[in-house]
Amino acid sequence: MSLDSLPFLFAFLPISAIAVHVLRSRYGLAPAQFALLGLSLVYYAAEDRRGLPVLLVSILWNWGMGMRIDAGRSESARRRALWIGIVGNVLLMSLFKYADITAWFLRSLERTTGLAFGNAGLMPLGLTFFSLTMIMYLLDIYERLQKPFALPRVAILTSFFATITAGPLLRSRKFASALDEIGVEASLDSRLLSAMILLSIGLVKKVVIAGSLALLVDPGFAHARSLSVTEAWASAFGWALQLYFDFSGYSDLACGVALLLGLSIVNNFNAPFRASTLSSFWQGWHISLTTFITTYLYTPLLRSLGKPTLRSSAISTFLAMLLAGLLHGATWTYVAFYALHGFGLATYHYWKSLKRPLPDVAGVAITFVFTAMTMVVFRAPTLGVAGDMFGSMFDLSHGFGLSTFTGLVAGADWRAIAVPCLLAPWMAFVGPTSAELAQRQMPPVRVFAFSGAAILLCAAYMISGTETSFIYRAF
């Protein structure tokens, strides 16, 4: 029951919105918030019953550590509690992300103790997102930016069903104030229209655009060695666009769901492929993660290196991105992707110091090509497959034809994906963003007509099997 599924959109979401608004209007804020908590836990249990105990452990751990940090009588006691809390969250992520190491350790314990520990390799749904959210929560308490939450509010922050699967990462300070507005009737009509626009656009991006691109990209990566130069580059560019529409579409859905409940959460994407520098790209791509990397990884690293210099800034940037890769997952492809971007950002720092800016068009082209090439590493199951794709991209002996695609993609699929694949570059590079469209004052009739058409279109693609599973669901 993901956010783009019909049972969620036509059953769970309407029931949730009605329950929250009715409880808020008749009984006040607390019952509405408890209903949201109950709905979030039910949603999580329905999606990942085996991961629910892990989520509950995280909630209790971070609630307790937040209270302990705040109650510390000395700075050293508060710092010690902070590090214990952070290490607990990192260990929880590592336990599942580095499953091979964990499995070896548990097998050793089984041989030693005779106890059976079961399968530790099952990744709990949304593990990275709720763990990083909790790390930010503890750090904000330590920095005295907020007081600890009561247990129910920590639980809502951790388990909110709109964001637990794929973010955006929630800053507790902003979410706390937004949570107090849940179910408020003021501006309900305008919120409803904006939420419908975001939900409709998110569905089209996720189901139609990303799903259509996948029919081209998946065969390309499955036959990386045999692609022509044209097909290899088309696969690389297609994958970059697929990942963008898949992830940004799901983020639009999350923002629309939250807005329907009366919550405003951060917009996670802002036209990243229109960026003329790599730094600008990260300011528009997975914005909540970029904020986490900048605030909680890059800045402390930079401070630890003494007086800020160009060299220390470049080193801190590279190390921060490398750490982000290690947090992302236990495969060399993720680490290599973030390391490449860390190197690219460090190089950009040096280029910027030369004060020789490129024309915007050249900057956008270079940034997109670099991003698409590095995303090949992110997509490939192994570095070897990524190497095969790069080989096909630059080996002129492979020719420039489309014979491999013609043999792998059925004629009916070509007819279904042609328009979405041609529409994708326009939407990514030229057209208005989802946030811009949601902020426009459109007549309700137009909004309802657009939403109805979007739902019918997406339903047709779902029935045809074009829709793909959410890429970031594994994190």
N, C-alpha and C positions, 0 to 999 in steps of 0.2 A: 504493500500500500504506500508507494512513494508519492511525493507531492504531485506528480504528473499522471497518476493513475485515476481512472474513472471512479472507482469506489471511494477514493479520498475526496475527489472534487465534488461528487454528487451525494455523498453520504456523510463521511466523517467531518469534512470542513463545514458544511451547513449546520450540522448538529452542534458542532463546537461553537460556531459564531453565535447561533441563537441562544445556546446555553449561557455563554459568557455575557451577552448583552442583557438577557432577561434577568439573570442573577444580579448584575450590577445595578440595573434600574430598580429592581424590587427590594433587594436585600443589602446592597452596598458593595464595597470594594473587596473585602475579605472573601466572601463566598465565591465571587467571580474568579479571584486568584486561585483559590483552592480547586475550583472546577478546572482551571487551566492546567494546574499541576496534575490533577487526576487524568485529564485527557492526554497530557504529554506522556505520562507513565503508561497509560493504556496503549497509546500509539507505539511507544518503544517496545513494549512487551509483544505487541502483535507483529512487529517487524523483526525483533531479535530477542526472543524469550531467554535464550542462554546468555545473552549479554547483559540482561537486566541486573543481575547481582553485581556485576562490575560497575555499572552506572550508579547503583545505590551505594556501593563502597566509596566511589569517588565523591558523591554528595556528602556523605558523613565525614569522610576524611577532611575535605576542604572546609566544611562548616566548622569542624573542631579546630583545624589549624588556623583558620581566620580568627576565631575567638582567642586562641592562644597567642597569636601575634599581637592582637590588640591589648591583651592583658599583660604583656611583658613589662616588667618593672624597670628594665634597663635596656639600653640599645643593643647590647650583646645578646640578651635574652630574646628580643624581638627578631634580631637577625638570625639567630639560631633556629627559632621556630619557622621563620620564612624558608630557610634552606631545607629544613626537614620536610616542609610542605611541598616545596618544588621537587625535591628528590623523590618524594612519594609519587607525584604525578608522572615524572619521567620514568620511574621504574615500572609504573603501571602500563605506560605506553610500550616500553621496551619488552615487557613480559610477553606481549602479543606480537609486536612488530618484528622482534627478533626471535621468531618462534623456533627456529632451528636450535639456537642456543638454549632457549627455555626448555625445549623438548629433551635435549641432551641432559640438562640439569635434572629435570623431573625423572628421567629414566634412571639416572644415578641414584636419586632418592628412593625410587621404587625398589631398586636392587638392594639398597642399604636397609630400608625400613620394611619392605614387604607390602607397603600400601600402594593402592592404585590411584593415580592423580588424574587419569583421563586425558583428553585431547586439549592441550593448552594452546594449540595453534589457531583456534577460532578467533577471528578478529571481531571484537564487539562493534556494533554499529556506531559510527560517529566518534570513535575513541579519540582521534587526534583533535577534533573540534572541541569536545567538551573538556578534554585535558588542558588544552591551551587556554580556553576560556577561564578555567579555574586557576591556572598559573597567573593570568592577568589579574584575577580577583584578589589573590593573595598579595601580589605586588602592590596593588592599589591600597590595600589595607596597611601594608608596611610603610608606604610613602605617605600615609595619613591623608590620602585623598578621599577616603570614605570610611565609615564605620562598618563593622561586620554585619552581614545580613542575618536575619532569623532563619532557622532551618528551612521552612517552606519556601522562602524567597531564594535561598541558595539552590534548592531543588528545582525551582522553575528556571532559574538562570542556566543550570546545567542541562536540563532535559527538554527545554522548549521544543515542541515537535516541528516547528517551522524551520529551525536552524540546526538541530542536532545532527542531521545527516551530512550537511555540507556547508554549514555556516550561513551567513557571515559570522565570524567570531564576535562575540558580544562583550563590549566593555561594560562591566558591572555598574559603573556610575551612571552611564547613559541609560542602560536598560532599567535601572531602578526607577528613574523618573518616568520613563515610558510605561513601565508596568503599572504605575499609579493611574494612568489614563485608560487602562483597559476597559472596554465596554462603555466608555463615555458617549452619550448621545450627541454631543455637540459636533457639528460638521459630519454627521454620519453619512448623509447623502453624498457629499463630495468624496469622502473616504471610500465609500462603496464603489463609486465610479472609477477612482484611481486604482483601487484594488482589482477591479475587473479588467482594467487595461493591462496592468502588470501580469495578472494571471494569464490573460489571453496571449500576450506577447511571449511570456515565458514558455507557454505550451507550444507555440509555433516554433520558437527557437530550438527548444529541446526535442520535440517530437518530429517536426517536419524538416527543419534545416539540418540539425545535427544528425538525425536519423538518415537523411538522404546522403549526406557526406560520408557517413559510415559505410554505405554500400559501395562507395568508390575507394575509400581509404583502407578498409579491412583487407580486401583482396590484394591491394598494393603491398602492404606490409607482410602479408602471408607469402608473397612471391617476390621479395625484395631483390633477389639476385637476377631475376629474369626481366626486370622492368627496363624499358627504354629510358633515355634521359628525360623525355617529356613526361612519361608516366611516373618516374621517380619524383620529379619536382612537383607534379600534380598531387601525388600522395602526400608529400611533405606540406605543401600549402593547404591541401584539403584537411589534413589532420590538425593543423594549427587553427583553422576555422572551425572544424568540428569540436575541438576542445573548448574553444571560446563560446560557441553557441550552446553547447551542452551545459557548461558550467554557469555561464551568465544567465541562460534560460532558467536553470534551476534556482539561481539566486533571485531572479525576478519573481519566481513562484513563491519563494520564501518571504520576500518583501510584501507581495500581494496578500499572502495568508496572514502575516502579522498585521498589516494595515486593516484587513477585514475585521480583526479582533480589537482594533483600536491602538495597536502598537506600531511605533515608527522605529525601524532598524536601519542600519547603515546600508547604502547602496554599494554593492561589492564590485561593480565594474563600471568603468567610465571610458568607453571607446579606446581601449588600450592600443589597438592596431593603428590608430591615427597619430601615435606618439612619434616625435622626430628624434628622440633619444631613448636609450635603454632605461635611464632613470625615470623618464616620463611614462614609459611603458609600465613599470612597476607601480607607478602612482595611479594607474587606471586598471591594473590587473589584480584580482583578488585583494582588494584594497585593505580589508581587515587583516589579512595575513601580512601584507607589506607593512602595515602599522605595527603589528606585533614584532616583526623582524627589526624594524627601525628603532622602536622604543625599547624593546626588552633584550635585543641581542646586539645590534650595531652600537647603540649609544653606550651601554656599559663597557663593551670591548674598547671603544674609542677612549673612554675615560681611563681605562686601565693602562693604556699605553702612554699616559702622560699628556704633555701639551699637544693639542691637535695640530697635525701637519698633513700635508698631502699624502705622505707615505703612510702615516698611521691611519688615515682615513681609508686609503686603499686596502691596507691589510685588514682593518676592521670590517670593511664591506665584504671582502672575500671570505673571512672567517664566519661572519654572520650568515651568509648564504650557504656556506658549507654546513653549518649547524642546522639550518633550516632543512637541508637535504637529508641529514641524519634523522631529524624528527619526522620527516615525511614518510620514510619507509626504509626497510632493510634490504634494498637492492642497489647495485652499483649504478643502475640507470638513473635513479632519482638523485643519488649523490652527484653523479656526473653532470646532470642537468643543472643543479643549483651551483655546482662548482664553476661550470661554464659561464653562468650568469654572474657569479661573483667576480670572475676574471673580467667579464665584459663590463661590469659596472666600475671595477677598479680602473680599467683602461679608459673608460669614459671620464673618470675624475681627472686623469692626466691630460686627456684631450681638451677638457673644459678649461684647464689651467693655461692652455696655449692660446685661448681666446680666438679660435678660428672656427666659428660655428658654420656648419654646413647649411646649404639651402634646405628649406623645410621638406621639399619633395624628395631630395636625396636622403635626408635624415630619416624620413618615414620609410623609404624603400630599404635602406640599409638595416634599420631596426627590425623591420618585419622579416627580412630574409634571415637575419641572425636568429631571431626568435623562432622562426619556423624550422630552421636547421637544428637548433638545440632541442626543440620539441620532438624531433625525430628520436632523440635519445630517450626522452620521457616516455614516448609511446612504445618503443621497441621492447620486447620481453627480455632481451639480453643485449649487451654491448656488441656482440657479434652480429646480430640482426641489424643494429644501427649501422655498423660498419658496412654491411651488405647494401643497405639503402644509400649510404654516402657514395659507395662505389658505383652504383647505378646512376646516381645523380651527376657524376663527373666523368664516367667512362663513355667517350663518344662512340666507341665501337658498338655500343648497345643500340645505336640509332635513335631516331626521334619519332617512331611510329606509335600506334595505339593498339597493336595486335594483342598484347597481354590483357589489357582492359577489355577489349572486344570479346575475347574468349572467356573472361571470368565474370563479366557483368551481363546479365540477361537483357534482352531487348526490352521486355516489359519494365525492368528496373530503370533502364535509361530514360524511358518516357516518364516515369514517376519522379526521378530525381533531377532531371534536366533543369527545370525552372528553379527549384530550391537551391541547386548548386550555383546557378548563375546569379540568383538573388543574394546569396551569402556575401560576396565581396562588397556589393553596394551597401548592404546593411552594416557591415563591419567598418567600412572606410568612409561612407558618405552620408547615409541616412540618419535620421534622428535617433537618439538613444531611448531606451525604455523609460528612463527617468524623465526625460524631456516630454515624451508622449503622455506619461501619467500625470504630469503637471499641467497639461493643457486643459482649458475649460471646454470640453466637448459636450454637445447636447446628449442627454441620456439615451435618446433613440439611436444615435450613431454608435454609442458605446455598446448598447445591448445588441445591435445588429452585428457589430464587429466581433463581439464575444461569441455570439451564436455561430457565426461563420467560422471562427477559429476553432471552436469545439467540434463542429462537424468535420472540418478539414483534418484535425488531429485524430478524431475517431476513425476516419477513413484510413489514415496512415497506420494507426495502431492495429486495425483489423488486417491490413495488408502485411503486417510484420515488419514494417520499415523502422518502427521505433526501436531504439537501443537502450540498454540499461544505463543508469547514470554512472559515468566514468569515475567520479570521485567517491562513490559509495563505499569503496574499500578502505577509506581513510578515517 
